[in-house]
Amino acid sequence: MSYQALKDNVFTNGKYEIVPIRIQDMESIRIWRNNQMDVLRQNKEISFKDQINYFNSIIKPLFKSENPEQLLFSFLYDSELIGYGGLVHISWSDKRAEISFLLNNKRLDRNTQYRKDFQIFIEFMKKICFDEMKFNRLFTETYAFRTFHISILERTGLIKEGRLRQHILENNKYYDSIYHSILKEEYNEK
């Protein structure tokens, strides 16, 4: 399947590739999401049935939409699924989108691997957002306890622009949310 909203749907960088989210990746994604709920806007485990219903009712219609609310991709390395993510909370009228990213649990423990994977994924999202969609702004929201994740965002040119104090409750403790963004003019300068 491909997104009608995009001219190109497959992007490569060496052995890395993103393709429109595939149905065969649903179960892996469900497992990863359930294992990493502490870093997601997800407060309960997703059942197999929930995942199928979500894909059929929410994801499938996105492919035919001219202005979908999100564009999700399977993230591959050497043709093997290693993660997924994309652009979410898309505002076509304001020309902005938020990056969403989740990596296979097995790749999370090695910081150098995580850094490389995430940096490449961010570059894919910049290319889609600014070159393909001609948008003005790409942003992220990250929980403050994810300091390594935040360092990667800043390393790839996203600028810290704000903090929402005690914005989320995780394990009975409040955490700040940190916002980063990059504008098209900043992307073009690099």
N, C-alpha and C positions, 0 to 999 in steps of 0.2 A: 504494500500500500504506500501511497505517497500523499503529501500534503498539497492540496490545490493552492494554498496560499503562498507556496514557495516555488520558485523556478527550479532550483536545485534541491534535492532531498538527501543526497549522499555527500558526505564530506570526509576527506582523508588527510592524514598527516603521518607519513611513514606507515607503520603497521597499525596505527590507530584509525578508527573509522566511526562515524555516527550515521545511523540510518533511522528512518521513522520507526517508532516503537513497534516491536513485533509481538504478535500473539504468543509465539512460542517462548517469549521471555517473561510472561506474566507471573509464573510461579516463582522463578528466581527473584524477581522484583518484590513480590509479596513477602517472601522469606526475609530478604534484606531489610525491607521496611519494618517488619515486626521486630527484627533484631536491633534496629537502630532508632527506635521510637524516641529516645531521649534527645535526638538532634532534629527531629521532624515535628511538623505541626500535625501530629497524629496522637490521639490519646487512648486508642484501643487497638488491639490486634485485628488484623484483616483476615477474614476467613477465605478459604478457597472460593466459596460461592460469592462472597462480597467482591472479590477480585474480578471474577467473570462478569458479574453484573456491572461493575464500574467500567470495565473495558467495553462492554457492549453498549451501555447507555451514555457514557461520557466520552470515552476515547474514540471509538469508531466514527461518530459524527464529526469529529474535528478534521478528519481527512478531507471531507467534502466542503468544509466551510471556507469562505473567502477571508474571513476575519475570525479565526479560532481564538478562544480564550487561553489556549496553551498549545505548545508544540513540543511533544515529548519524543525522545530519541533513545534507541538502544545504543550503548557505548561499547565498542568492540576493540579488542586488541588481537591481531593475528586471527581475525574472524571469530574469536571467542568473546562471549558477553562478559564484560567486566564491571558494568555499571549502567546507569541510565539517568536521564534528566532532560532538561531543556529550558524553554522559556515559558513562564507561567505568569498569571495575573497580567496578561497582555492588555494594554490599552492602545487600541489602534488609533483612536482620536488624539491621544496625547503622545503617541509614538514612543512608548516605553514598555519594558518587559523586565521581569525578575528571573534570575538564574535559579534553577533547581538542579541539585546534583546529589547522587547517591552511588556509592561504590560497593562492589562485592566485599563482604565482610573479611574475606581472606586477604584482601589487598590493603586493609586499613592499618595493620600493625607496623608496616614498614614505611616510615616517614618519607624516605626518598622516593619510594614507589608512589605513595599517595600524592606527594607534591607534583611529580611528573604527570600522573594521570589527570589530576585536577587542573593543572596549568594548561594542558592540551585541550581539555574539555572547555575551559573558559575561552580559549582562543577560538574554538568552534562556535561558541555562543556569540562572541563578538562579531565574527564573520557573518553569521546568520542575521543578527540584529542590525548591524550597521550596513553591511554590503548587500545582503539579500532584501531585507525588509525596509531599508532606508529609515530606520528609527533614529531617535535622538538620544535615548537614555537607556542604559542597562544597569540594573541594580541588584543588590542582595540584602537579605536579612540573615544575620548569624547570631546565635546565642553567644554571649560574652565568654563562656567557659571554653569555647572552641578556639583557643589562642593560635594553634598551629594552622587551622583552617583560615583564620583571619590573616595570618602572615602571608599565606599564599595569595589571597585576594589582593593584598597590597603589593605584593611582588609582581603581579600581573597588570598593574596599572589602575586598579580600582582604588578610589579615594574614599577614606573614611569621612562620612559626612554627618553622622548623627548617632545618638545613643538614646534609646527608650529605656528609662530606668525601671528596674524591677518589672519588666514587661511580661515575663513568662514564669510560670510556676512549674518546676521540675523536681521531682523527689522531695516535695515539701519545702523547697527553697526557691526564693525568687532570684531571677537572673535578668540582667540587662540584655536587650537586643541591640546589635550594632549594624548600622546601615553603611554600605559602600556603594559607589556608583562610578560609572565612566560615561562620559558624553561623547557623541559622535566626533565633535571637534578634537577632543583629546585622543580618541582612537586614530583619527586621521593624522595627527601630529606624529604618531609613533610609526 
